[in-house]
Amino acid sequence: MIPVKAQRFCGREFSKEEVSLIQEIIQSCGGISRTELANTVCELLGWKRPAGKLKGRECRDLLQRLESQGLFSLPQRQSPGATGPRRSIAPVEPTEAESHLTGSVEAFTPLDVEWCGSREQRALFRDLLSRYHYLGYAMPYGARLQYLIYVTRPCREVVGCVQFSSPAWRMKVRDQWIGWDDATRAARLQHVVNNSRLLVIPRIRNLASMALAAVIRRLRSDWQEHYGVDPWLAETLVDRSRFHGGCYVAANWRRLGDTSGRGRMDRTHQRHGARVKTVMVYPLVKNAARLLREKE
């Protein structure tokens, strides 16, 4: 029998007793889906967002990790597919996604930013990233807000997508800039959000930086409304083998340095230096670093 041990996942420490409880839940709750199991675990362990919503997505990922360690067997997936973040591959009609606009962004302003609150908007967001972003679309870990960007001249047309989601648990240059120790990072990390996707479709000069600035102006209030947490700092990772981050610089983001190249899921240090990225940040409040390193 595989021994139970404490686990750290998504910034939370799960004791041996809690992992044992998860085992009991899986073994005793036969006939229900993975989503229902995850919600049950969240309820019993009190694993919720500050606004009270269950952390169901994170819990499903935790259950998959525990299953991979041989602690139990989860029920079969209702929709077969590969493990890990899912990519949207459903195409959109060319008339809905393609744009041939060119020129400078001033000719098309003001930009209109819409939060993807409807099923149709979320589907369009996924389809645009699947077709036009080099990483495609993958379901982000944890909390997320997704936005569609529209130009208003000569006619209203979608021209980009911006996504903010939960931050990286550990990034050396970011943590050093803030002045974090492990305990303070664990307590304050929820006040950081990650710009995990940025896409502009037409070749319009300065569109990316203006889209970023437009979303940033509403991000703080939107995040508080949806998750009950006041974000103080935005971060992003720029793949320097593809981009130089000029649109972030133009939108007043600050370069902090480079990552080790391991990535979020490389727990065995097998990919050190594989994909080095530039870490950039944008303070959403005055003295963001000071607020983030203050003790509770």
N, C-alpha and C positions, 0 to 999 in steps of 0.2 A: 504493500500500500504506500502510495506517495505521501510523504509527510507534508502537512500544512504549514505554511510559513506566511509571515506578514508580507503585504504587497503595497507598493506605492504606485499610484496610477492617477494621471491627470491632476497632480497636485494634492492628492489625498492619500493618507496612510491608512491602510486597512489592516487591522490587527489579525492575529491568528484566529481569534474567536469569531471575528466578523467573516473571515474566509470560510471557516467551518460552518457558520450559519448559511452562507451562500450555497455551500455544498448541500446542506439539508434542504434548502428551498428547491434546488434543482431536482433532487432525488424524490421529493414529496409532491411536487406540483407537476405531475405528468399530464400530458394532453393539452398544454397551453403553448402558445407561441413564444419565440425568443423575446419579442417586444413585451409581452405580458409578464414573462419572467423578470426582465430587466426592471419593469415598473414595480413589481413586487419587491425586488431587492432594494430599489431606491426608497420605497415607502418604509420598509423595516429598518433600514440603516439611516434614514433621514438625509439621503444624498440628494440635495435640491439646490437650485439656483437661489440667489438672494431674494428674488421675487416670488419664490415658492414653487416654481415649476420643477418637475422631476428631471434629473439628468439621465434620461433614458438612452440617448445616443451614446454617451460615454460609458454607461453601464453595459450596454450590449458589447462594446469593444472590450471592456474588462472581462466579461464572461467568456469571450472568445480567447482571450489570453489565458485565463484559468483552464479552459478546455485544452488548449495547446500544451499545458503543463501536465495534463493527464489527471486532473482533479475530478472531472466529471465529463459526461457527454451531453451536449445540448441537443434539443430536438432538431430535426431537419429543417433547413430553410424553406419557407413557403414559396419563395421565388428562387430557383437555382441560379447560381452565378459564382464568380470568383470571390474569394475572401478579400478583405481590405476595402478601401474607399472605392465606391462604384462610380464609373464614368457614364455620362449620358451620351448616347450615340444616336438618338433619334434626330433626323435632319429636320431643318425648317425649310419653308419655301424660299427660293432665292429672292423673291420680291420682299420678303419680310426681313431678311438679314443683310443682303448685300447693299452696299452704298458706294456711290461713285463721286461723292462730294470731295472737293479739293479746295485748297486755299488756306486762309488764316482764320482762326476760330472767331475773330471779331466779326466776320461776315455772317456768322450763324447764331450769335448770342441774342438773348440770354439762354443759357442752358437750363434745362428742366430736369430735376432729379426726382425719381420716383422710387420709393421703397417697394420691393416686390412683395406685396401683401396678398395678391390673389394667386390662385393656382395657375392661371394663364401667364401671369408675369413671371412666376418661378420657372415655368416650363420654357418660356422664351429665354430667360437668363441661362438656364442649363444648356439649351440648344446653341446659343451664341458662343458660349465658352467651348462647347464640344467641337464646334466647327472652326473657330478662329483663334483660340488660345493654344499656345504650344504645349501646355500641360493638360489641356482638355478640362473637363469638369469632374471634380471629385468631391464627394460629400465631406465638408470640413468637420473637424473634431469640435465638439462643444457648441458654444453659442455662435450665432452668425447673423449678420444683416447683409442683405443683397440689394443692390440698387441698379436700376436702368437709367442711362443718361440719354436725353433727347436734345436735339437742336430744335429751334423754333422757327428758323428761316432757312430756305424759302418756304418750306412746309415742315410740319412736325415729323421727326424721324429719329428712330433709336440709333445711336452711334457708339454706345459703349456700355460696359458693365463694371461695377466696382463691388468688391466683397470685403467685409471686415468680419473676423472670426476670433476665436480664442487664441491667446498668445502662445509662443513657444515656452515650454516649462523652464528651459535653461539655455541662455546664450551668454557666453563669457563676456564679450565686449559690452553688451547691454547691461549685464549685471554689475560689471565694474564701473560703468558710467553712472549708474544709479547709486552704487555703493551698497549693494545687497549682500547680506549673509543668507544662508539657507532658510532660517526661520522667518526673516522678514520678507523674503521673496514669497514664501508659501502664504503669508498673511496678506500680501499686497498685490500679488500677481493678477487678481481679478480686475484691477484698475488699469490693466494694459490690454489693448486690442491690436489685432494683427491684420494688416491689409494683405490678405492672402490671394486676391485676384484683382488684376487691373487689365482691362481690355478696351481698346479703341479700335473701331472698325475702319472708318474712312481715313484717308491721308490728309487730315486737317492739322495744320501747324498749331502747336500749343494746346491742342484739345485735351491731351492726357493730363497736363498740369492743371488746366482749368477745371476738368472733371473732378480731379482729386480735391481741389480747393472747395468746390461746390458741395461735395459729400462731407468733407471735414466740418463745414459750417453747421451741419445738422446732426452729425454723428453722435455727439455727446448727449444731446437730448433724446435722440432715438434709442440709444443704448440704455439710458436710464429708464425710458418708458417700457422697453421690452424685457429688461433683465434686472431692473432695480439696483444697478451699480453705476456709479459715476466714473467713467473712464478718464484717466489723467494723461495717458500717453498712448500714441499710436506707433506701431513698429511695422517694418516690412523687410523682406529679404529680396535682394536684387541679384539674379543669376548673372555674374559678371562675365561669363563666357558668351552671353547673348546681348546684354544691355549695359549701359554705363550709368543709368539712373538719372539722366538729365531732367526728366519730367518731375522727379521728386525734388531735385535741387531747385528747379524753377518754382515749385510749390512750397519752398522754404522748409523742406525736410533736411535733417542733419545726418551726415555720414559718421558712423561710430567706428567702423572697422569691418573685419571679415570673420566669417564663421570658420569652424574647423573643417567643414565639408561633410560632416557625418549625417546630418538630418535627424528628424524627430524620432524615428523608430530604430536607429542604429544603436542598440543597447550593448552590442558586443564589440564595438569599435572596429568594425571590418571595413568601413568606408571613409576613413579619415583622409581628408583632402580630395575626396572624389568629386564633390560639387561645391566648391567654395562660393559663398554668396556674401554680398555686401549688406551689412546691417544699417538701416536708416531709421530714424525716429522723428516724430513730430509731437511736441508737447501740446496737449489739449487744454492745459491750464497753466497759469503762472507757477513757477517753482515746482514743476512736475517731479523732477528727480528728488527734491527734498521731501515732498509729500510721500513718495513711494518708499523712501528709506526710513521714514519715521516709524517708531515702534507703536504698536496698538496702545 
